Amino acid sequence: MGERADWLVMLLIGLLLLIWIANGLRNWLFKPLPARVPEMPINEEIPDHPAVDMLERAGYEVLGGKIKIPLWFDVDGEDFYSRLFIDFIVRNDENTLYLVKVARSRLPMDWTGSSIRDRLLSYFLLYPGCGGVLYVDVDNDEVACIHFDWDEEDSNGYDE
């Protein structure tokens, strides 16, 4: 009887080992693609800038300074590099995080849907969990809060 129990225990251990190896192999082969950016990085160094005062007056807490997001593109085997910059990360009273872009005089914002899309959509797609993008125009003392969502009414067909 003892020999039979030994074989049964060995068989059970072998079966568990086989299941463990199969599960590891399955996870290795079919693991999901990594997230573009696992979490929003925060640079705790906050430079002195007039935008910081404007954001605080508007009710936001500035959590971090400039962040550089390096990007890499492979186009038909040729490598291209670029980067995105986020000027600040802030939080509102409801604990929602916002990305901040400060207006640049050499690249003024044209307030049209296509211009906002071209200039800011990448930030929404990179960090879909953020509350929005704050566009700070220091020269005009303005803080614009931009939210992104899909237009359900216009998404069902193609207009020529």
Summary of the structure (lengths in Angstrom):
residues: 160
radius of gyration: 25.2
end to end distance: 81.1
largest distance: 89.3
contacts: 339
relative contact order: 0.12
helix: 31%
strand: 29%
